[in-house]
Amino acid sequence: MTNRFLLSLLSAAALAVPGVALADENLFGYNTGAETLPKGSGEIYVFNTLRSDKGQGTYRAVDTEIEGEYGVTDRITLSAAASFLSIDSNGLLIDGYLPKPIDKGPRFSGLEMKAKFNVLSPALDDFGLAIITSAEVKRLDPHSGQKKTEYEARVTLAGQKYLMQGQLIWVGNLGLKAGHETRKAIANLPEGFDWPTDPEMEIELSAGTGLSYRVAPNWFVGAETQYASEYETEVGQERWSWFAGPTIHYGGEKFWATLTWFPQIKGGGETYPGQTGHLHLVEKTKNEYRLKIGMNF
């Protein structure tokens, strides 16, 4: 039902707005290109990501992000975003991660500031390269929905290449994220349940790539993948995951939309008691679905 709803929403929105694709659109759900907005132009984004299925019990979380982006120069784009979390989890408890059933949302979960600097233009320099930096403050744990204060900083190198006179587009990303988090205490937890409230540091390395092919005017179909590995100061590598899936994009003159299905292919690290299979399901899920909608102004 969720798949049919997202596909119907994307198709209806796309058919309603004719136009021509623009170079700064998000062709992918999880990887980004090297293009920046032209000086003086702006965009408003709405991102919705559904994360579902941990293998036991019921788990559904929806991350909603509303972002405004502005081209300060032809090579520098600044943006600010507010995020919201809806979560429904029951039938599964995991020490340190899922302490109790919850069904709440949407609730305000954080703010993010981002800057994107274009070093090389994929249209003018044959190969595109951009440096993206961001800082984020969160007030909710995205996995459990419980209160947590987290500060994150991220740096991403984004490459982009136009092939076949722009009919085929490649992007590649390398990312480094550092985070400092402190969980809030929770009353009436099961006896012996581990819910640490001491500050923790975490580093994540990620690499992703994608290809998108223009199959008709304004329409692109492609696929993307992303690998992420997380490290904590006391235990070294704690978990890793590999996601890959198809993406479809529509671009109009003032409107664009992208839909991605991102199933987890393989993962490792921590597991919960009784978990089967070779996936990381403590913090990640079996499936993610992302719908991105953007308006240019």
C-alpha contacts under 8 A as a table, 3 or more apart, distances in Angstrom:
res1	aa1	res2	aa2	distance
1	M	4	R	5.24
1	M	5	F	6.17
2	T	5	F	5.15
2	T	6	L	6.27
3	N	6	L	5.36
3	N	7	L	6.21
4	R	7	L	5.20
4	R	8	S	6.02
5	F	8	S	5.18
5	F	9	L	6.12
6	L	9	L	5.11
6	L	10	L	6.22
6	L	259	L	7.79
6	L	291	L	7.32
7	L	10	L	5.25
7	L	11	S	6.12
7	L	259	L	7.72
8	S	11	S	5.18
8	S	12	A	6.02
9	L	12	A	5.33
9	L	13	A	6.18
10	L	13	A	5.29
10	L	14	A	6.07
10	L	257	A	6.77
10	L	258	T	7.64
10	L	259	L	7.18
10	L	291	L	7.85
11	S	14	A	5.13
11	S	15	L	6.13
12	A	15	L	5.37
12	A	16	A	6.29
13	A	16	A	5.30
13	A	17	V	6.88
13	A	257	A	7.94
14	A	17	V	5.73
14	A	18	P	7.53
14	A	250	Y	6.21
14	A	251	G	7.82
14	A	252	G	7.89
14	A	256	W	7.46
14	A	257	A	7.17
15	L	18	P	6.90
17	V	252	G	6.36
17	V	255	F	6.98
18	P	252	G	5.47
18	P	253	E	7.06
19	G	218	N	7.10
19	G	251	G	6.99
19	G	252	G	3.83
19	G	253	E	4.28
19	G	254	K	7.38
20	V	217	P	7.47
20	V	218	N	5.83
20	V	251	G	6.29
20	V	252	G	4.78
20	V	253	E	4.93
21	A	25	E	7.66
21	A	218	N	5.34
21	A	250	Y	7.62
21	A	251	G	4.38
21	A	252	G	5.31
21	A	253	E	6.35
21	A	256	W	7.84
22	L	25	E	5.95
22	L	251	G	6.87
22	L	252	G	7.59
22	L	253	E	7.15
23	A	35	E	6.73
24	D	33	G	7.87
24	D	35	E	5.32
24	D	36	T	5.99
24	D	37	L	6.12
25	E	251	G	7.40
25	E	256	W	6.98
25	E	294	G	7.89
26	N	29	G	7.13
26	N	32	T	6.58
26	N	33	G	7.37
26	N	257	A	7.98
26	N	258	T	7.03
26	N	292	K	7.99
27	L	32	T	7.74
27	L	212	S	7.08
27	L	220	F	7.56
27	L	247	T	7.99
27	L	248	I	7.72
27	L	249	H	5.78
27	L	258	T	6.42
28	F	31	N	5.68
28	F	32	T	6.64
28	F	210	G	7.38
28	F	212	S	7.99
28	F	224	E	7.16
28	F	247	T	6.40
28	F	248	I	7.89
28	F	249	H	7.57
28	F	258	T	6.64
28	F	259	L	7.90
28	F	260	T	7.24
29	G	32	T	7.93
29	G	247	T	7.20
29	G	258	T	6.64
29	G	259	L	6.76
29	G	260	T	5.59
29	G	290	R	6.25
29	G	291	L	7.41
29	G	292	K	7.05
30	Y	224	E	7.72
30	Y	226	Q	7.68
31	N	171	V	7.14
31	N	172	G	7.06
31	N	173	N	6.41
31	N	208	G	6.39
31	N	209	T	6.53
31	N	210	G	7.03
31	N	224	E	7.43
31	N	226	Q	7.89
32	T	158	A	6.50
32	T	171	V	6.83
32	T	172	G	7.62
32	T	173	N	7.08
33	G	130	A	7.89
33	G	158	A	5.82
33	G	159	G	6.27
33	G	160	Q	5.51
33	G	171	V	5.61
33	G	172	G	7.50
34	A	118	N	6.39
34	A	120	L	7.87
34	A	121	S	7.13
34	A	122	P	7.16
34	A	128	G	5.53
34	A	129	L	5.23
34	A	130	A	4.82
34	A	158	A	5.42
34	A	159	G	5.66
34	A	160	Q	5.60
34	A	171	V	7.95
35	E	118	N	6.74
35	E	121	S	6.71
35	E	122	P	7.29
35	E	128	G	7.42
35	E	130	A	7.45
36	T	71	G	7.17
36	T	74	D	6.83
36	T	75	R	6.00
36	T	76	I	6.62
36	T	77	T	5.96
36	T	116	K	7.10
36	T	117	F	7.49
36	T	118	N	6.44
37	L	41	S	6.39
37	L	42	G	7.02
37	L	70	Y	6.96
37	L	71	G	4.90
37	L	74	D	6.41
37	L	75	R	7.54
37	L	76	I	7.69
37	L	77	T	6.20
38	P	41	S	5.73
38	P	71	G	5.52
38	P	73	T	6.66
38	P	74	D	4.63
38	P	75	R	7.58
39	K	70	Y	7.89
39	K	71	G	4.59
39	K	72	V	5.40
39	K	73	T	4.30
39	K	74	D	4.65
39	K	75	R	7.88
40	G	70	Y	6.87
40	G	71	G	5.32
40	G	72	V	6.23
40	G	73	T	7.18
41	S	70	Y	5.93
41	S	71	G	5.45
41	S	296	N	7.65
41	S	297	F	6.18
42	G	68	G	7.38
42	G	69	E	5.39
42	G	70	Y	4.34
42	G	71	G	6.19
42	G	296	N	5.97
42	G	297	F	5.33
43	E	68	G	5.90
43	E	69	E	5.15
43	E	70	Y	6.66
43	E	294	G	6.54
43	E	295	M	5.44
43	E	296	N	4.49
43	E	297	F	5.96
44	I	66	I	7.42
44	I	67	E	5.73
44	I	68	G	4.61
44	I	69	E	6.34
44	I	294	G	5.62
44	I	295	M	5.31
44	I	296	N	6.75
45	Y	65	E	7.77
45	Y	66	I	5.73
45	Y	67	E	5.02
45	Y	68	G	6.39
45	Y	292	K	7.03
45	Y	293	I	5.66
45	Y	294	G	4.40
45	Y	295	M	6.59
46	V	64	T	7.18
46	V	65	E	5.71
46	V	66	I	4.72
46	V	67	E	6.51
46	V	292	K	5.89
46	V	293	I	5.33
46	V	294	G	6.51
47	F	63	D	7.78
47	F	64	T	5.59
47	F	65	E	5.01
47	F	66	I	6.57
47	F	290	R	7.12
47	F	291	L	5.88
47	F	292	K	4.49
47	F	293	I	6.47
48	N	62	V	6.67
48	N	63	D	5.65
48	N	64	T	4.61
48	N	65	E	6.60
48	N	290	R	5.64
48	N	291	L	5.30
48	N	292	K	6.48
49	T	62	V	5.44
49	T	63	D	5.06
49	T	64	T	6.59
49	T	288	E	6.72
49	T	289	Y	5.53
49	T	290	R	4.28
49	T	291	L	6.50
50	L	60	R	6.98
50	L	61	A	5.77
50	L	62	V	4.54
50	L	63	D	6.62
50	L	288	E	5.51
50	L	289	Y	5.07
50	L	290	R	6.38
51	R	59	Y	7.94
51	R	60	R	5.75
51	R	61	A	5.17
51	R	62	V	6.34
51	R	285	T	6.18
51	R	286	K	7.90
51	R	287	N	5.98
51	R	288	E	4.56
51	R	289	Y	6.69
52	S	59	Y	5.55
52	S	60	R	4.56
52	S	61	A	6.53
52	S	285	T	5.67
52	S	286	K	6.48
52	S	287	N	5.54
52	S	288	E	6.45
53	D	56	Q	7.35
53	D	58	T	6.67
53	D	59	Y	5.36
53	D	60	R	6.83
53	D	285	T	5.46
53	D	286	K	5.46
53	D	287	N	6.68
54	K	57	G	7.48
54	K	58	T	7.57
54	K	59	Y	6.38
54	K	281	L	5.35
54	K	282	V	7.50
54	K	284	K	7.49
54	K	285	T	5.04
54	K	286	K	6.13
55	G	275	Q	7.24
55	G	276	T	7.93
55	G	281	L	7.47
55	G	286	K	7.56
56	Q	91	G	7.02
56	Q	92	L	6.31
56	Q	275	Q	7.94
57	G	89	S	7.64
57	G	90	N	5.88
57	G	91	G	4.10
57	G	92	L	5.30
58	T	88	D	7.37
58	T	89	S	5.48
58	T	90	N	5.38
58	T	91	G	6.16
58	T	92	L	7.52
59	Y	87	I	7.68
59	Y	88	D	5.83
59	Y	89	S	4.48
59	Y	90	N	6.72
60	R	87	I	5.80
60	R	88	D	5.24
60	R	89	S	6.41
61	A	85	L	7.16
61	A	86	S	5.58
61	A	87	I	4.19
61	A	88	D	6.25
62	V	85	L	5.88
62	V	86	S	5.08
62	V	87	I	6.34
63	D	83	S	7.09
63	D	84	F	5.93
63	D	85	L	4.92
63	D	86	S	6.64
64	T	83	S	5.59
64	T	84	F	5.04
64	T	85	L	6.36
65	E	81	A	6.53
65	E	82	A	5.77
65	E	83	S	4.36
65	E	84	F	6.37
66	I	81	A	5.47
66	I	82	A	5.46
66	I	83	S	6.43
67	E	79	S	6.83
67	E	80	A	5.67
67	E	81	A	4.06
67	E	82	A	6.53
68	G	79	S	5.50
68	G	80	A	5.59
68	G	81	A	6.37
69	E	77	T	6.83
69	E	78	L	5.78
69	E	79	S	4.18
69	E	80	A	6.74
70	Y	77	T	5.59
70	Y	78	L	5.49
70	Y	79	S	6.25
71	G	74	D	6.48
71	G	75	R	7.75
71	G	76	I	6.11
71	G	77	T	4.44
71	G	78	L	6.56
72	V	75	R	7.82
72	V	76	I	5.59
72	V	77	T	5.64
72	V	78	L	6.90
73	T	76	I	5.09
73	T	77	T	6.99
74	D	77	T	7.84
75	R	116	K	7.92
75	R	117	F	5.66
75	R	118	N	4.81
75	R	119	V	7.43
76	I	115	A	7.16
76	I	116	K	5.69
76	I	117	F	4.71
76	I	118	N	6.43
77	T	115	A	5.84
77	T	116	K	5.13
77	T	117	F	6.68
78	L	113	M	7.74
78	L	114	K	5.81
78	L	115	A	4.59
78	L	116	K	6.42
79	S	113	M	5.94
79	S	114	K	5.15
79	S	115	A	6.45
80	A	111	L	7.47
80	A	112	E	5.72
80	A	113	M	4.64
80	A	114	K	6.31
81	A	111	L	5.74
81	A	112	E	5.14
81	A	113	M	6.60
82	A	108	F	7.68
82	A	109	S	7.76
82	A	110	G	5.92
82	A	111	L	4.71
82	A	112	E	6.56
83	S	108	F	6.15
83	S	109	S	5.47
83	S	110	G	5.22
83	S	111	L	6.31
84	F	105	G	7.97
84	F	106	P	5.85
84	F	107	R	5.22
84	F	108	F	4.40
84	F	109	S	4.91
84	F	110	G	7.07
85	L	105	G	6.00
85	L	106	P	5.10
85	L	107	R	5.28
85	L	108	F	6.52
85	L	109	S	6.05
85	L	140	L	7.99
85	L	142	P	7.21
85	L	145	G	7.57
86	S	103	D	7.75
86	S	104	K	5.76
86	S	105	G	3.93
86	S	106	P	4.36
86	S	107	R	6.48
86	S	145	G	7.92
87	I	102	I	6.94
87	I	103	D	5.65
87	I	104	K	5.62
87	I	105	G	6.29
87	I	106	P	7.86
87	I	144	S	7.84
87	I	145	G	6.46
88	D	101	P	7.67
88	D	102	I	5.58
88	D	103	D	4.23
88	D	104	K	6.61
89	S	92	L	7.53
89	S	101	P	5.36
89	S	102	I	5.32
89	S	103	D	6.43
89	S	144	S	7.80
90	N	93	L	7.90
90	N	100	K	7.39
90	N	101	P	4.48
90	N	102	I	6.62
91	G	101	P	7.20
92	L	98	L	7.30
92	L	101	P	7.80
93	L	97	Y	7.82
93	L	98	L	5.08
93	L	99	P	5.66
93	L	100	K	6.35
93	L	101	P	7.93
94	I	97	Y	5.41
94	I	98	L	4.78
94	I	99	P	6.37
94	I	272	Y	6.20
94	I	282	V	7.44
95	D	98	L	6.56
95	D	99	P	6.68
95	D	193	F	5.98
95	D	194	D	5.02
95	D	195	W	6.57
96	G	99	P	6.92
96	G	193	F	7.83
96	G	194	D	5.33
96	G	195	W	4.60
96	G	196	P	6.55
97	Y	143	H	6.97
97	Y	144	S	6.27
97	Y	195	W	7.53
97	Y	282	V	7.19
97	Y	283	E	7.42
98	L	101	P	7.81
98	L	143	H	7.30
98	L	144	S	5.17
99	P	144	S	7.31
99	P	189	L	7.04
99	P	193	F	7.66
99	P	195	W	7.33
100	K	189	L	7.58
102	I	144	S	7.84
102	I	145	G	7.39
104	K	107	R	7.48
104	K	145	G	7.93
109	S	138	K	5.61
109	S	139	R	5.25
109	S	140	L	5.25
110	G	136	E	7.12
110	G	137	V	5.42
110	G	138	K	4.15
110	G	139	R	5.87
110	G	140	L	7.55
111	L	136	E	5.67
111	L	137	V	5.47
111	L	138	K	6.69
112	E	134	S	6.92
112	E	135	A	5.70
112	E	136	E	4.18
112	E	137	V	6.49
113	M	134	S	5.55
113	M	135	A	5.45
113	M	136	E	6.44
114	K	132	I	7.17
114	K	133	T	5.73
114	K	134	S	4.18
114	K	135	A	6.60
115	A	132	I	5.75
115	A	133	T	5.39
115	A	134	S	6.34
116	K	130	A	6.72
116	K	131	I	5.79
116	K	132	I	4.38
116	K	133	T	6.53
117	F	130	A	5.47
117	F	131	I	5.25
117	F	132	I	6.38
118	N	121	S	6.73
118	N	128	G	7.85
118	N	129	L	6.20
118	N	130	A	4.30
118	N	131	I	6.56
119	V	128	G	7.42
119	V	129	L	5.43
119	V	130	A	5.33
119	V	131	I	7.37
120	L	124	L	7.80
120	L	125	D	5.99
120	L	127	F	6.66
120	L	128	G	4.69
120	L	129	L	4.86
120	L	130	A	6.84
121	S	124	L	5.28
121	S	125	D	5.28
121	S	126	D	7.24
121	S	127	F	6.53
121	S	128	G	4.50
121	S	129	L	6.68
122	P	125	D	5.60
122	P	126	D	5.16
122	P	127	F	4.47
122	P	128	G	3.68
122	P	129	L	7.35
122	P	160	Q	5.99
122	P	161	K	5.70
122	P	162	Y	6.63
123	A	126	D	5.92
123	A	127	F	7.43
123	A	128	G	7.41
123	A	162	Y	7.30
124	L	127	F	7.99
125	D	128	G	6.71
126	D	161	K	6.94
126	D	162	Y	7.51
127	F	159	G	7.37
127	F	160	Q	6.14
127	F	161	K	5.21
127	F	162	Y	7.66
128	G	158	A	7.94
128	G	159	G	5.41
128	G	160	Q	4.74
128	G	161	K	6.15
129	L	157	L	7.15
129	L	158	A	5.63
129	L	159	G	4.58
129	L	160	Q	6.46
130	A	157	L	5.94
130	A	158	A	5.12
130	A	159	G	6.60
131	I	155	V	7.21
131	I	156	T	5.90
131	I	157	L	4.95
131	I	158	A	6.40
132	I	154	R	7.97
132	I	155	V	5.67
132	I	156	T	5.03
132	I	157	L	6.46
132	I	158	A	7.53
133	T	153	A	7.53
133	T	154	R	5.66
133	T	155	V	4.59
133	T	156	T	6.52
134	S	153	A	5.72
134	S	154	R	5.25
134	S	155	V	6.70
135	A	151	Y	7.52
135	A	152	E	5.71
135	A	153	A	4.54
135	A	154	R	6.56
136	E	151	Y	5.86
136	E	152	E	5.11
136	E	153	A	6.46
137	V	149	T	7.45
137	V	150	E	5.79
137	V	151	Y	4.82
137	V	152	E	6.52
138	K	141	D	7.61
138	K	148	K	7.33
138	K	149	T	5.78
138	K	150	E	5.05
138	K	151	Y	6.56
139	R	147	K	6.02
139	R	148	K	5.23
139	R	149	T	4.84
139	R	150	E	6.60
140	L	145	G	5.72
140	L	146	Q	5.72
140	L	147	K	4.65
140	L	148	K	5.00
140	L	149	T	6.88
141	D	144	S	5.72
141	D	145	G	5.02
141	D	146	Q	5.43
141	D	147	K	6.08
141	D	148	K	5.47
141	D	149	T	7.97
142	P	145	G	5.58
143	H	283	E	6.07
146	Q	184	K	7.73
147	K	183	R	6.52
147	K	184	K	5.63
148	K	181	E	6.94
148	K	182	T	5.71
148	K	183	R	4.36
148	K	184	K	5.47
149	T	181	E	5.60
149	T	182	T	5.33
149	T	183	R	6.50
149	T	184	K	7.79
150	E	179	G	6.82
150	E	180	H	5.59
150	E	181	E	4.14
150	E	182	T	6.44
151	Y	179	G	5.57
151	Y	180	H	5.29
151	Y	181	E	6.42
152	E	177	K	6.92
152	E	178	A	5.70
152	E	179	G	4.31
152	E	180	H	6.60
153	A	177	K	5.72
153	A	178	A	5.45
153	A	179	G	6.51
154	R	175	G	7.13
154	R	176	L	5.68
154	R	177	K	4.28
154	R	178	A	6.48
155	V	175	G	5.77
155	V	176	L	5.40
155	V	177	K	6.55
156	T	173	N	6.61
156	T	174	L	5.58
156	T	175	G	4.29
156	T	176	L	6.47
157	L	173	N	5.61
157	L	174	L	5.22
157	L	175	G	6.45
158	A	171	V	7.11
158	A	172	G	5.83
158	A	173	N	4.67
158	A	174	L	6.79
159	G	171	V	5.47
159	G	172	G	5.03
159	G	173	N	6.35
160	Q	169	I	7.33
160	Q	170	W	5.60
160	Q	171	V	4.37
160	Q	172	G	6.48
161	K	169	I	5.93
161	K	170	W	5.17
161	K	171	V	6.51
162	Y	165	Q	6.61
162	Y	166	G	4.83
162	Y	167	Q	7.47
162	Y	168	L	6.24
162	Y	169	I	4.84
162	Y	170	W	6.55
163	L	166	G	5.23
163	L	167	Q	6.43
163	L	168	L	5.00
163	L	169	I	5.89
163	L	170	W	7.61
164	M	167	Q	5.39
164	M	168	L	5.86
165	Q	168	L	7.57
166	G	169	I	6.28
167	Q	213	Y	5.79
167	Q	214	R	5.18
168	L	211	L	7.02
168	L	212	S	5.75
168	L	213	Y	4.50
168	L	214	R	6.45
169	I	211	L	5.69
169	I	212	S	5.25
169	I	213	Y	6.49
170	W	209	T	7.49
170	W	210	G	5.81
170	W	211	L	4.65
170	W	212	S	6.64
171	V	209	T	5.56
171	V	210	G	5.42
171	V	211	L	6.68
172	G	207	A	7.66
172	G	208	G	5.72
172	G	209	T	4.20
172	G	210	G	6.58
173	N	206	S	7.90
173	N	207	A	5.58
173	N	208	G	5.06
173	N	209	T	6.14
174	L	205	L	7.77
174	L	206	S	5.84
174	L	207	A	4.60
174	L	208	G	6.65
175	G	204	E	7.92
175	G	205	L	5.77
175	G	206	S	4.93
175	G	207	A	6.28
176	L	203	I	7.31
176	L	204	E	5.81
176	L	205	L	4.88
176	L	206	S	6.54
177	K	203	I	5.61
177	K	204	E	5.00
177	K	205	L	6.59
178	A	201	M	7.49
178	A	202	E	5.80
178	A	203	I	4.51
178	A	204	E	6.47
179	G	201	M	5.76
179	G	202	E	5.15
179	G	203	I	6.37
180	H	199	P	6.95
180	H	200	E	5.75
180	H	201	M	4.71
180	H	202	E	6.55
181	E	199	P	5.66
181	E	200	E	5.41
181	E	201	M	6.64
182	T	197	T	5.96
182	T	198	D	6.21
182	T	199	P	4.62
182	T	200	E	6.48
183	R	196	P	7.05
183	R	197	T	4.91
183	R	198	D	7.34
183	R	199	P	7.53
184	K	197	T	6.15
185	A	195	W	7.71
185	A	197	T	6.32
186	I	189	L	6.74
189	L	193	F	6.49
190	P	193	F	5.50
200	E	232	E	7.72
200	E	233	T	7.93
201	M	232	E	6.04
201	M	233	T	6.25
202	E	230	E	6.97
202	E	231	Y	5.69
202	E	232	E	4.66
202	E	233	T	6.76
203	I	230	E	5.75
203	I	231	Y	5.16
203	I	232	E	6.45
204	E	228	A	6.76
204	E	229	S	5.61
204	E	230	E	4.33
204	E	231	Y	6.21
205	L	228	A	5.72
205	L	229	S	5.35
205	L	230	E	6.50
206	S	226	Q	7.03
206	S	227	Y	5.52
206	S	228	A	4.26
206	S	229	S	6.38
207	A	226	Q	5.70
207	A	227	Y	5.33
207	A	228	A	6.62
208	G	224	E	7.38
208	G	225	T	5.46
208	G	226	Q	4.04
208	G	227	Y	6.18
209	T	224	E	5.70
209	T	225	T	5.65
209	T	226	Q	6.65
210	G	222	G	7.28
210	G	223	A	5.65
210	G	224	E	3.95
210	G	225	T	6.34
211	L	222	G	5.42
211	L	223	A	5.73
211	L	224	E	6.48
212	S	220	F	5.98
212	S	221	V	5.50
212	S	222	G	3.99
212	S	223	A	6.58
213	Y	220	F	5.20
213	Y	221	V	5.38
213	Y	222	G	5.87
214	R	217	P	7.19
214	R	218	N	7.45
214	R	219	W	5.71
214	R	220	F	4.22
214	R	221	V	6.48
215	V	219	W	5.93
215	V	220	F	5.71
215	V	221	V	6.74
216	A	219	W	5.17
216	A	220	F	7.21
218	N	250	Y	5.50
218	N	251	G	5.00
218	N	252	G	6.45
219	W	248	I	7.54
219	W	249	H	5.79
219	W	250	Y	4.76
219	W	251	G	6.67
220	F	248	I	5.82
220	F	249	H	4.99
220	F	250	Y	6.46
221	V	246	P	7.64
221	V	247	T	5.96
221	V	248	I	4.59
221	V	249	H	6.35
222	G	246	P	5.79
222	G	247	T	5.18
222	G	248	I	6.34
223	A	244	A	7.39
223	A	245	G	5.58
223	A	246	P	4.19
223	A	247	T	5.38
224	E	244	A	5.69
224	E	245	G	5.79
224	E	246	P	6.47
224	E	247	T	7.23
225	T	242	W	7.41
225	T	243	F	5.59
225	T	244	A	4.03
225	T	245	G	6.53
226	Q	242	W	5.86
226	Q	243	F	5.41
226	Q	244	A	6.42
227	Y	240	W	7.49
227	Y	241	S	5.85
227	Y	242	W	4.47
227	Y	243	F	6.51
228	A	240	W	5.59
228	A	241	S	5.52
228	A	242	W	6.60
229	S	237	Q	7.13
229	S	238	E	7.87
229	S	239	R	5.98
229	S	240	W	4.24
229	S	241	S	6.65
230	E	237	Q	5.83
230	E	238	E	5.86
230	E	239	R	5.49
230	E	240	W	6.20
231	Y	235	V	7.32
231	Y	236	G	5.04
231	Y	237	Q	4.23
231	Y	238	E	5.38
231	Y	239	R	7.29
232	E	235	V	5.64
232	E	236	G	5.29
232	E	237	Q	6.55
232	E	238	E	6.56
233	T	236	G	6.02
235	V	238	E	6.54
237	Q	240	W	7.93
237	Q	269	G	7.75
238	E	269	G	5.50
238	E	270	E	6.55
239	R	267	G	7.55
239	R	268	G	5.64
239	R	269	G	4.10
239	R	270	E	6.12
239	R	280	H	7.03
240	W	267	G	5.44
240	W	268	G	5.35
240	W	269	G	6.33
240	W	280	H	6.86
241	S	264	Q	7.14
241	S	265	I	7.84
241	S	266	K	5.97
241	S	267	G	4.07
241	S	268	G	6.49
241	S	279	L	7.23
241	S	280	H	6.14
241	S	284	K	7.94
242	W	264	Q	5.90
242	W	265	I	5.65
242	W	266	K	5.34
242	W	267	G	6.01
243	F	262	F	5.95
243	F	263	P	5.65
243	F	264	Q	4.30
243	F	265	I	5.37
243	F	266	K	7.25
244	A	262	F	5.42
244	A	263	P	6.06
244	A	264	Q	6.67
244	A	265	I	6.65
245	G	260	T	7.03
245	G	261	W	5.51
245	G	262	F	4.68
245	G	263	P	6.26
246	P	260	T	5.93
246	P	261	W	5.86
246	P	262	F	7.20
247	T	258	T	7.02
247	T	259	L	5.64
247	T	260	T	4.33
247	T	261	W	6.62
248	I	258	T	5.72
248	I	259	L	5.41
248	I	260	T	6.61
249	H	256	W	7.44
249	H	257	A	5.78
249	H	258	T	4.35
249	H	259	L	6.53
250	Y	256	W	5.48
250	Y	257	A	5.34
250	Y	258	T	6.46
251	G	255	F	6.22
251	G	256	W	4.20
251	G	257	A	6.57
252	G	255	F	4.90
252	G	256	W	5.57
253	E	256	W	7.99
253	E	296	N	7.92
254	K	295	M	5.62
254	K	296	N	4.91
254	K	297	F	7.12
255	F	293	I	7.51
255	F	294	G	5.75
255	F	295	M	4.69
255	F	296	N	6.34
256	W	293	I	5.88
256	W	294	G	5.28
256	W	295	M	6.69
257	A	291	L	7.26
257	A	292	K	5.49
257	A	293	I	4.40
257	A	294	G	6.29
258	T	290	R	7.93
258	T	291	L	5.77
258	T	292	K	5.08
258	T	293	I	6.59
259	L	289	Y	7.51
259	L	290	R	5.74
259	L	291	L	4.59
259	L	292	K	6.48
260	T	289	Y	5.75
260	T	290	R	5.18
260	T	291	L	6.60
261	W	287	N	7.51
261	W	288	E	6.09
261	W	289	Y	4.67
261	W	290	R	6.61
262	F	287	N	5.96
262	F	288	E	4.95
262	F	289	Y	6.02
262	F	290	R	7.90
263	P	286	K	5.82
263	P	287	N	4.29
263	P	288	E	5.96
264	Q	267	G	7.48
264	Q	279	L	7.15
264	Q	285	T	7.24
264	Q	286	K	5.22
264	Q	287	N	6.06
265	I	279	L	7.34
266	K	278	H	5.92
266	K	279	L	4.93
266	K	280	H	7.30
267	G	278	H	5.91
267	G	279	L	4.01
267	G	280	H	4.49
268	G	271	T	7.88
268	G	278	H	6.55
268	G	279	L	5.80
268	G	280	H	5.06
269	G	280	H	6.64
270	E	280	H	7.06
270	E	282	V	6.76
271	T	275	Q	6.35
271	T	280	H	6.88
271	T	281	L	6.91
271	T	282	V	6.14
272	Y	275	Q	5.56
272	Y	281	L	7.96
272	Y	282	V	6.63
279	L	286	K	7.64
280	H	283	E	7.11
280	H	284	K	6.02
280	H	285	T	7.40
281	L	284	K	4.81
281	L	285	T	5.25
281	L	286	K	7.08
282	V	285	T	7.73
285	T	288	E	7.22
